[in-house]
Amino acid sequence: MKLEDVIRSKGNSVVTISPTATVAELVSLMADNNIGAVVVSSDGRHISGIISERDVVRGLAGAGHGLLESTVADLMTGDVVVGHLEDRIEDTAHTMTHKRVRHIPIEVDGELAAIVSIGDVVKYRIDQLTDERNHLLGYLHT
């Protein structure tokens, strides 16, 4: 199974934010969309970075509430782990675990196409295992 299977099932909607936006705007965007990470992009197509709840919490621990006036660029991770539609789900899960990232933007032809979270990967795998189990039970009962 490949990431394109996960994307086909969950959709390719991606929330982005400009690097010049404030952390306060970021927090509001994350809350409004009920998401844990946002891709940082000036044009919505090219990835400049990624910023997560974890980045905000760590930033607050160091800078306090003044962090909310900082820009997203000040806090984002610039060295983004990206995936591609043809990547295997198992390899992506391993990458997420090994690199300790919970969200991976997906690029197609060098442009942002989707994003997957560790939750998306786990849900897809659980659904797959459930289907396999149901097929086996059906086979045993016929």
Legacy VTK file of the C-alpha trace (Angstrom):
# vtk DataFile Version 3.0
C-alpha trace
ASCII
DATASET POLYDATA
POINTS 142 float
0.000 0.000 0.000
1.160 3.503 -0.817
0.493 7.009 0.453
-1.743 7.643 -2.538
-4.136 5.082 -1.007
-4.260 7.045 2.249
-4.790 10.319 0.373
-7.537 8.777 -1.766
-9.325 7.748 1.427
-8.811 10.923 3.512
-8.639 13.641 0.851
-5.955 16.099 -0.145
-7.026 19.237 1.685
-4.085 21.087 3.240
-4.211 24.136 5.487
-1.301 26.519 4.937
-0.118 29.722 6.569
2.236 32.455 5.479
5.633 32.661 7.191
4.848 36.302 8.026
1.665 35.435 9.964
1.821 35.735 13.740
1.817 32.776 16.087
-1.509 34.102 17.434
-2.970 33.797 13.923
-1.504 30.298 13.662
-3.071 29.172 16.938
-6.451 30.495 15.814
-6.123 28.748 12.441
-5.231 25.455 14.117
-8.165 25.714 16.515
-10.629 26.678 13.757
-9.571 23.703 11.630
-9.035 21.247 14.508
-5.547 20.347 13.281
-2.188 19.770 14.931
0.155 21.075 12.247
0.159 23.619 9.441
2.328 23.741 6.343
4.103 27.083 6.019
3.915 28.434 2.473
3.965 31.864 0.883
1.939 30.749 -2.130
0.080 27.615 -0.976
2.084 25.456 -3.398
5.692 25.497 -2.231
6.709 24.312 1.233
8.741 26.780 3.312
8.334 24.884 6.573
5.933 23.193 8.933
4.743 24.204 12.376
2.984 22.047 14.939
1.338 22.272 18.327
4.568 20.883 19.755
6.530 23.832 18.297
4.094 26.303 19.864
4.254 24.629 23.288
8.045 24.588 23.258
8.113 28.197 22.136
5.743 29.230 24.922
7.929 27.467 27.468
10.880 29.559 26.360
9.347 32.918 25.431
6.082 33.025 27.343
2.977 34.766 26.023
5.140 37.203 24.034
5.580 34.369 21.556
2.096 35.043 20.194
3.383 38.229 18.517
6.297 36.382 16.862
6.051 35.303 13.239
5.498 31.758 12.135
8.903 31.915 10.394
10.552 32.457 13.803
9.126 29.199 15.134
8.650 26.856 12.174
10.750 23.842 11.274
12.435 24.662 7.990
13.929 21.254 7.299
10.686 19.502 6.394
10.393 15.752 5.936
8.268 15.331 2.794
6.627 12.319 1.251
5.463 11.326 -2.204
2.363 9.518 -3.390
4.361 6.436 -4.360
5.952 6.059 -0.886
4.967 2.880 0.928
2.826 3.336 4.039
5.144 1.113 6.095
8.168 3.214 5.086
6.314 6.418 5.980
5.355 5.036 9.407
8.992 4.112 9.987
10.176 7.572 8.893
7.667 9.260 11.203
8.787 7.137 14.142
12.505 7.418 13.438
12.477 11.179 12.771
9.880 11.836 15.488
7.474 13.729 13.216
3.717 13.362 13.249
2.892 15.128 9.971
4.413 14.742 6.534
3.452 17.016 3.629
3.131 15.219 0.309
4.724 16.718 -2.790
3.870 16.041 -6.410
6.194 17.555 -9.011
7.794 19.728 -6.320
4.495 21.216 -5.141
2.366 20.644 -2.048
-0.393 18.139 -2.824
-1.583 16.775 0.543
-0.526 16.041 4.109
-0.630 12.851 6.159
-0.502 12.490 9.910
0.553 9.515 11.955
-3.145 9.161 12.807
-4.005 8.890 9.097
-1.391 6.168 8.631
-2.555 4.211 11.689
-6.240 4.542 10.754
-5.571 3.302 7.233
-3.621 0.319 8.557
-6.328 -0.549 11.125
-9.006 -0.358 8.412
-6.887 -2.597 6.202
-6.401 -5.176 8.973
-10.123 -5.109 9.798
-10.979 -5.783 6.145
-8.507 -8.681 6.037
-9.970 -10.134 9.232
-13.525 -9.869 7.882
-12.525 -11.582 4.626
-10.855 -14.407 6.555
-13.888 -14.847 8.810
-16.145 -14.901 5.765
-13.952 -17.526 4.160
-13.970 -19.689 7.298
-17.760 -19.532 7.624
-18.572 -20.519 4.056
LINES 1 143
142 0 1 2 3 4 5 6 7 8 9 10 11 12 13 14 15 16 17 18 19 20 21 22 23 24 25 26 27 28 29 30 31 32 33 34 35 36 37 38 39 40 41 42 43 44 45 46 47 48 49 50 51 52 53 54 55 56 57 58 59 60 61 62 63 64 65 66 67 68 69 70 71 72 73 74 75 76 77 78 79 80 81 82 83 84 85 86 87 88 89 90 91 92 93 94 95 96 97 98 99 100 101 102 103 104 105 106 107 108 109 110 111 112 113 114 115 116 117 118 119 120 121 122 123 124 125 126 127 128 129 130 131 132 133 134 135 136 137 138 139 140 141
